[in-house]
Each structure stands twice: as structure tokens, then as C-alpha cells.
Amino acid sequence: MSTFPKFTEAFALEGFSLWYNPDNRNCVSYKGEIITNKGIYELEFRFSGNRLVSFPKAFMLTQDNPNLKPFYFPHLDGDWQLCFDEGIKVFDKYRPIDMVKYCVERVRYVINSTTLHDMKEITREFMAYWKPSKRYFGEMRPSVNYAKLQNDILTGISDDRFNSSKSKNQYIAIYKIPEIPEFANIKWPIENIGDLCLWLNNVNSICSEIKKNIKTKIREYLTDFIILIYSQKQNYYFGVEIGILSPLMHKKRKPHLQETTVNCILSKNSHIKNRLWIVNSTPDELITSNTDSTINLINKNILLIGAGTIGSNLANMIVRNGGGVGNNGVLNIIDNDHFEPCNFSRHFLGINSTGRFKAEALQNELIRIAPFCKIIALNESVYTSTILSHEFDLIIDTTGEEALTMWLHEKLNHKNTVVISTWVRGRGEAVESFVLNNRENGCHQCFRMSDSAITYTGEEYPLRGSCGSVYVPFSISASMYASLLTIEIINMWLLEKLPNNFFMQQLYPTGGIESKLIKKNGECQICGKNYTKE
């Protein structure tokens, strides 16, 4: 049943009536007037399509009032759309009176509280006013003067590297301005070089420097290049991509264009191809951008043993939690197995990794996702590798091989390194982890001798089709639960709240995480007091 009639009644209470907008035939619109401290304005509330799924958009129909000019009046764009929704209130189509009242009151509040040319408000949301048609990720410090664009990422370049380069055209100069200049008398948004220079005309010598740079690029027959600007007060990076379409650029009769030709090309003014916005963040800021917590793996040296179904999915989570980030941060991945198509259904890697070493393929994929991370792949067996002779903050065993886990505990029993071993129990009934943390407590062999361990003979598992090729059938969800359990344990370790060393989460039916302390067993052949090595 349509609820539009209810909204029509609700809008009528606020002085708005249903209106047929010939320019937007597929929308439902309501037109009326709103009284503000700046005057009376005619307004349209427009619902997109015939669906009531979100708040309507507000458009100013009074367009001759000098107090309201698109872009110069904050929150009002070039289509005369006024941004009023805070994004906090949930739209509820079954409460039309409350929803309409909220819309009208918010529009009135925005108009009443906003001032024309309010640069404080404009600079706060400058990206929306700049109206970028392209966005890049940037990793630049305020001190750098040059950047390089590669794979849609802008990276800061030192002056020494720029000065020693034989091919300086591969780098982009960064023009620094104290703050965002006012644009009261500028045609906005900026569409050409002339308006860009006019806007920046009062900012030291920036305008002349930009013109000089553009002329140099044109003189050298460069048809596409970027002008990058950094606003120091707001810490914004933005710019323009310039595309020269003049036929004079294609003749190349001389090594360089003459000054008169350059000036002729530049005078056309319509060379801005795209307005650019750079989302500039350090790796540390990216890792902590969606959480208030400072608990992460930045600056941790981590060894991940196994790049299979658990290890590969866990590696992705580790990287997004700061693994491989920081001066001392490294994620080492060791596995001598190859990726096969049969791994696809529960592995992080794609089918294009077929035949490649899992560790190396995983390293390449993670670096593609997070190029700022330091990730090392070792395509070798942990049994024969010398990797365990190095010091690590954390070692994670995701192989699910109990023999390897016991070997690790025997090998590392004399060290204080934290070792987390995670596996899927049986055919996915549960996921379990054992943590070798406090050497005063039990090891994995002690766990095997406890009543918490469940032993499987492996006879119930099917062969994949060749001798010794046994596989355990369980879904990708089990691998993800195992990875999540490991991340929970890692966070407990980072918070220094890890009193227990065995963790289990039942999957069928799904339950919460249970934990217990496995104490030393005197008869344990790895750490037991009653066992004497021969």
C-alpha cells in the first residue's frame, strides 16, 4: 500500500502541496514556501522515483535572492540543491508527519544559520565545493615539494630524489598555499586555467609559478599533466589535470615550441580536464581511521606459518589491522605449497594464482591492496627454514597440522615469543586456538593430554583423487570464523588480557567464544617436570 498520500497530507500541514515538475517526471515533488530570517523562499522537496526509502532532496526555487548563490552560500550547489540532512536521523516512511517536520525544520535551520561567503563553513567541506571529477589516494608529508603518480597513488618525493632525477617530468610539483582563498568574485567551480590563476592571484607568487610550469610543459609538447596544490592550514591536497587539445602540439617541427605559440595555446584557457581531490593519509591513519582504539599491529614483527584457507584470510585481516606497517613492522609469510583450483572455494586468492607459490601470490595480492606494507614471502618449509632463528613479536600457525604445532612448541619452548595455533575442528563443527604465551602454563602436548582435546584418526575424511591427497570438507565460513577467533586473541594479547591459553567457538550451533587454562602436565614430553630427555 502506497504511503505517498500520507506524506501529501503531512506536507500540507507545513504549507506544501503536491507539484508536477515537468523536468523530473519520474519524481514526486512538493512545492511550498518557507519563512526564514533571510526572507521567504519557495522550495521544492523531491523524492527520487516512486520509492519512499530516504529523505527527499531540497531545491531552492527562489533563485534571484542575492543572499543565496550556489557555492558561495555554503550547502547550496550548482543545481540549487540545498544539503540539509545531518545523516543521523533514520528515515521512517511510516511516520510521515515526523519526517516532513524534520525536513522543513532542518532546511529553515540551515538557511538561518548560514552566511554567504562563510569561508569557515566552506573550507570545512571544501571537497564538495571543489567538485572533483577524479580522486586519488596520497601518501605525502607536508614537508615534501614533489609527488609521483603511480597506480592512482600519489607518493611524496624528496628534493634530493627530484634533483638527482634525469627525467623530472615524471614528478609533480606541489604548490603550497597558506589556506583556501576566498572565491567571492570567481566563477565557480573552476573550469579553466584563467580562473584558477585569478583565484590564486593574491597568494604570494603561486599564480606566476603555476603559469611558468604550465608554459614549460606546453613548450616540451606535454599534452596531459597535473597541477597539485596543498593548503597548509586545512591540510588539503587538491589540483587539476590539464589536457592540451591544440593541433599546434602535434607538429613537433622543433625540439621546443616557441614562446608565441605557447602563449597562443595558453590563452585559450579551456584546458582543465579534471578537478582532482587527493585523500591524503599516512598508513597509521588508514589503519586507525575506522576505530577509536589504538590497539593494532603497527610496528610488530609477525611470522605467519601457512598461507592456506585460514592463513590467507587471516593475512588480509592482519594487514588491515596494521601488520607490516611502521618502521619495525613486517609480515613474514612462509609456505612451500602451491595454489591449486581446488583451493579456490575457501581461499583468499583468486583462480589466477593457480600454480604459484601460495606465500608469494599472497604477498603480491596484499601489496596490491596495501602498497605501504612490508610483506616478505618465503616459499619454503618451516621445518628446513632458518626463519625461526630470528626474533618475532608474534608467531601464528594456521596449518592445522598438529605435528607441526607440537614441533613448534618444542622448538620455541625456551623462548618467550607468543605462538598462536588455530585450526578447524573436524568437518567444521568448531574452530579452536591454542596460545603458547606464558611458559609457566601448558604447551600443545599438554593440551592433547587434557580432556579438552578431541582426537581424529582422519579415516573419515575423503581422498581428493590421488594417494595421500586427503581433504577435510568444511565451508569458507569455518575458515573465516577461525581467522576472526585468531584476531580476537591477537587483540587480547595486545591489551595484555590473555589469562587463558585454549579458545574454542562452536559453529553448529553457533556459540560464543569459550576459553580455559591448560596447565602443565608433568608427563608432557615437551615441558613436563617429570619427563627427562635422553
ABEGO torsion letter per residue (X at the ends): XBAAAAAAAAAAAAGBBBBBBAABAABBBBBBBBBBAAEBBBBBBBBBEABBABBBBBBBABAABAABBBGABBGBBAAGBBBABAGABBBBAABAAAAAAAAAAAAAAAAAABBBGBAAAAAAAAAAAAGBABBBBBBBBAABABBBBBGGBBBBBBAAAAAABABAAABBBBBBBABBBBAAABBOBBABAAAAAAAAAABEAAAAAAAAAAAAAAAAGBABBBBBBBBAAAGBBBEBBBBBABAAAAAGABABBBAAAAAAAAAAGBABABBBBBBBBBAAAAAAAABABABBABGBBBBBBEABAAAAAAAAAAAAAGBGBEAABBBBBBBABBBBAAAAAABABBAAABGBBAAAAAAAAAAAABAABBBBBBBBBAAABAAAABBBABBBBAAGBAAAAAAAAAAAAABABBBBBBBBBEAGABBBBBBBABAABBBAAAAAABAABBBBAGAABBBAGBBGBBBBBBBAAAAAAAAAAAAAAAAAAAAGBBABABBBBBAOBBBBBBBBBBBBBAABAAABAABBBX
